[in-house]
Amino acid sequence: MVLRLFLKSVPLLAAALLAGPAMAQIGHGTATSVSVANAPRLHFTPDEMALAEAIAGDPDLAAFYGRHGLRPVFLGESAAPRREALRRAIAEAPRHAIPSARYAPHLLGATEGIEAELAHARALSRLLSDLSGGVLRPSRVDGEIKREGGGHDVPGLLARFVESSDPAAVIASAAPDHPAYRALQQALAGRADLDIPHHLPRVPEGLWRIGMRGGDLPLMRARLEAMGLSAPAAEPTLYDAELALSVQRFQEAAGLPADGIAGPQTIRALNGETPSGQDGRQRAIAVALERLRWMGGHDLNQRHVWVNIPEYSTTIVENGAEIFRTRSVVGKHADEMRTPEFSDMLSHIVVNPTWTVPPGMLQRTYLPKLRENRHAFPHLDVIDRRGNVVPREALDLSGGFPYRLRQKPSDDNALGIVKFIFPNPWNIYLHDTPNKSLFGNRMRAASNGCIRIGDPVDLAHQLLSRQTDDPAAMFRRARDSGREQWLTMRPAIPVHLVYFTAWPDDQGRVRLFDDVYGRDARIWRALQDATQG
């Protein structure tokens, strides 16, 4: 009865067990019946029954053992290389910022019996799932992360593991094969590169350049000296070239822009108050490794657009190398304004775009003022459901607002002269802006959710370069029309809106960025809860 119910609940296993070693060729040729040798299995050993019952609630293991006829794969002397490969991989799990205890290594001592088979199978299945798709399901940690994560074909990986002459290589192949992942792992191992002296007085925030003097500089020097990055100076209250060089060394080690200028971010790092502190740095790297595992379903070596929210940057990456970079402005740290994380396909470049006020912004900002003065916002047209412009005198503002607000193409359009479309349920896109002043700020979380681009025309040219020999001319013709023009991307290009507070530069040095939305803190706590064994 147990097995019958189990097979009913797990179609893959039922099909594998009941099919037998071969299927009859009914309706093809002369074979019209199933031979005795090919008959479905109708009898099972007690161990097979116990295994079937134990894995009934695990779809990955059910699918794997269904394909293998409930045969054990970890028991006996012949399976010793598999057990050893698994044991070593579990011991090396901390290289991925995952504690070994998550895989219950203390249960892997036995080599005989159904419990030993199950312990090894469960540990391997969990490890392969974690490495190929992440420990967490991201959307459950934060609703603004529109990713599900989840492992690759874990049953397929399990099958490859069993069939391979090098099972350790199969486990290693489950983790992301990306230079950034390897650089983050190396940074994770380098735990001694920063040792913040928490016992010393903190340095007050300020902005220090060569030639400036101040009474706070001896505190800065003391911290740098304690880390072995500076030596006593003849004029401790002078920010001289030697002190700037010491600050630059610290910035390089901390993953900060290494300009030798001690601004608020550098001083907070010196005080151990940001992820540049040793513990915070390791946490940021651990979370970044998990985030890269979530991206396992995407080929990050193919050409793509990469928007890193905490870095306030948009890049184009091709064959693993960055070929274009521009500054970005992202959503404010406020409800309904934070930029979500997701991936999609950039399908169109819209030149001379119209701008329709998003519904949430219309309700929050525009509608209250329109009810006070129906002639407010004269640069916006009021559009009815049929797409017709409604005169302001004809507006019915007594109940709801069955209209849209739309701005015609112009140099003052809120979207500037170009936007980049990747259709998604959250109405997020990249776009130009007439307000260029924000791109000079270090903190650039200031939009209503969409991503403003510092060099939008150059971005358009780069994106169009695959489909025309003269992308500048193609863009200019659309621009000179004065009308909204949709340029189709051929082919469409993946775009990834991501959130990495730790990310390696082109030299492999990990840089750190502020956790502007507090998402990494939530992920870190969830990782701690999920990896306690």
Summary of the structure (lengths in Angstrom):
residues: 533
radius of gyration: 29.5
end to end distance: 33.5
largest distance: 100.0
contacts: 1610
relative contact order: 0.11
helix: 41%
strand: 15%
